């Protein structure tokens, strides 16, 4: 009901304003003029991942087979009538072409902006001889983003590498695992967006081996502050993290494998130097001004074609 009501209002507004084209953030409506949809995920992709991995915790709006079916049908309806689809990642773009039948010419990769990096100021000083022991996990969907694996990996790191390694967990409203946070873990709960940069600046490595990630703007925020990242070799994460250069990618859910990779990144001077050297480039690219310009060019090209 909400979607149909929104569709009527968007159509009426587009006619009233005399728009040449409409940009929708999400699959909102089919309108009677050229329109483009900006997406980070598709319902079909989420459903396929859930069925393949047997995971039920993803995306509460898709919590029943009937809702999944309706959402997939709706997206296909909106995509099928759109002039173009802007995908936040190459990973999603390829899925839309290969699995949802959208013509390649109609799909445009437009990475998003990282609002928190705008005006964030200079990078903090990081003395070359300072010990690196501070890990950060930041994500509201704790299990989906691999938080349980990170906490388990920390115990391996403290036991086998250095008992002084610590982990800060921020994002969930309450501690998401049984019992109290284990030794070495500081749990902050929800943090306001304006604290994200200072939180990143206070840590040495950002760790979030997300099992399903629409894009991964938190990796961009960390890399834009010169902090190496450990993610998963999945979704859009390989497009953001340069494996072996600005961080590393784990495969699978084994905490010991993750601990080994994190330990390697903590100790790798070159990775830290590369992440810091590329920080300005990352922050300069992932802006909404650049994203908007990319979209305008694609819309104008479509209109002239």
PyMOL commands that set and color helices and strands:
alter all, ss='L'
color gray80, all
select helices_A, chain A and resi 2-17+43-53+60-62+65-81+90-100+104-106+115-117+147-160+193-201+217-223+237-240+255-267+269-277+279-285+288-304
alter helices_A, ss='H'
color red, helices_A
select strands_A, chain A and resi 22-25+35-39+84-87+107-109+134-139+166-171+185-189+205-207+228-232+247-250
alter strands_A, ss='S'
color yellow, strands_A
deselect
rebuild
show_as cartoon
